Amino acid sequence: MLQILACAIYSNWWPLLSALMYVVVPMPCLFFGGGSTQFLVSRDGGGWIDAAKFLTGASSVGSIAIPIILRHANLIETGALVIELFSFFLFACTVLCFHRATLDDEW
């Protein structure tokens, strides 16, 4: 919702470009990690596990970098940048809460 709000308030569709990264971030977990986030904190290695860790990290950094680059190029306003960054941190907190909830076996 914050992505759409950033676009609607400033009449610009460029902030939705970072929403594409929110779709890309969980894909390595789905394809290489078996749908679980526990491989991200394990020390177990291997070709596919290491690739999944790298792709997850790269897409997470891209989620922050895209709005900053768009602001630097003057394609979005500063207010849209703030909304985008707040949206990312809210998304990251949601993922961390999900990860913590799936670690507990007492559910």
C-alpha positions as CSV (number, residue, x, y, z in Angstrom):
1,M,0.0,0.0,0.0
2,L,2.9,2.4,0.7
3,Q,4.2,1.7,-2.8
4,I,0.9,2.8,-4.3
5,L,0.7,5.8,-1.9
6,A,4.2,7.0,-3.0
7,C,3.0,6.8,-6.6
8,A,-0.4,8.5,-6.0
9,I,0.8,11.4,-3.9
10,Y,3.5,12.5,-6.2
11,S,1.8,11.5,-9.5
12,N,4.8,9.3,-10.6
13,W,4.9,5.6,-11.3
14,W,8.7,5.2,-10.8
15,P,8.4,4.2,-7.1
16,L,6.6,1.0,-8.3
17,L,9.9,-0.2,-9.8
18,S,11.2,-1.1,-6.3
19,A,8.0,-3.2,-5.8
20,L,9.4,-5.5,-8.4
21,M,12.2,-6.3,-6.1
22,Y,9.8,-7.3,-3.3
23,V,8.7,-10.1,-5.7
24,V,12.3,-11.1,-6.4
25,V,13.5,-11.2,-2.8
26,P,11.7,-14.4,-1.7
27,M,12.3,-16.3,-4.9
28,P,15.7,-17.8,-3.9
29,C,14.2,-19.1,-0.7
30,L,11.4,-20.7,-2.7
31,F,13.6,-22.3,-5.4
32,F,16.8,-23.2,-3.6
33,G,15.8,-23.3,0.0
34,G,12.7,-25.4,-0.2
35,G,10.4,-22.6,0.9
36,S,12.1,-22.2,4.3
37,T,14.1,-19.3,5.6
38,Q,16.2,-21.4,7.9
39,F,19.0,-22.0,5.3
40,L,19.8,-18.2,5.5
41,V,21.1,-18.5,9.1
42,S,22.8,-21.9,8.8
43,R,26.4,-22.4,8.1
44,D,25.7,-25.3,5.7
45,G,27.1,-24.6,2.3
46,G,26.9,-26.0,-1.1
47,G,26.5,-24.6,-4.6
48,W,22.8,-23.9,-4.6
49,I,22.5,-22.8,-0.9
50,D,25.4,-20.3,-1.4
51,A,23.7,-19.1,-4.6
52,A,20.4,-18.6,-2.8
53,K,22.1,-16.6,0.0
54,F,23.9,-14.4,-2.6
55,L,20.7,-13.8,-4.6
56,T,18.7,-13.0,-1.5
57,G,21.3,-10.5,-0.3
58,A,21.7,-8.9,-3.7
59,S,17.9,-8.4,-4.2
60,S,17.6,-7.0,-0.7
61,V,20.3,-4.4,-1.4
62,G,18.6,-3.7,-4.7
63,S,15.4,-3.0,-2.8
64,I,17.1,-0.1,-1.0
65,A,19.3,1.0,-3.9
66,I,16.6,1.5,-6.5
67,P,14.7,4.3,-4.7
68,I,18.0,6.0,-3.8
69,I,19.2,5.9,-7.4
70,L,15.8,7.2,-8.6
71,R,16.0,10.1,-6.2
72,H,19.6,10.8,-7.3
73,A,18.4,11.0,-10.9
74,N,15.6,13.3,-9.9
75,L,13.0,10.9,-11.1
76,I,11.2,10.8,-7.7
77,E,10.7,13.3,-5.0
78,T,12.3,13.1,-1.5
79,G,8.9,12.3,0.1
80,A,8.5,9.4,-2.2
81,L,12.0,8.2,-1.3
82,V,11.1,8.4,2.4
83,I,7.9,6.4,1.8
84,E,9.8,3.8,-0.2
85,L,12.4,3.3,2.5
86,F,9.8,3.1,5.2
87,S,8.0,0.5,3.1
88,F,11.2,-1.5,2.8
89,F,11.9,-1.5,6.5
90,L,8.3,-2.5,7.2
91,F,8.7,-5.3,4.7
92,A,12.0,-6.4,6.4
93,C,10.3,-6.4,9.8
94,T,7.5,-8.5,8.5
95,V,10.0,-11.0,7.0
96,L,12.0,-11.1,10.3
97,C,8.8,-11.7,12.3
98,F,7.9,-14.5,9.9
99,H,11.3,-16.0,10.2
100,R,11.1,-15.9,14.0
101,A,7.7,-17.5,14.0
102,T,8.8,-20.3,11.8
103,L,11.8,-21.1,14.0
104,D,9.5,-21.8,16.9
105,D,8.3,-25.4,16.9
106,E,5.8,-24.8,19.7
107,W,3.0,-23.5,17.4
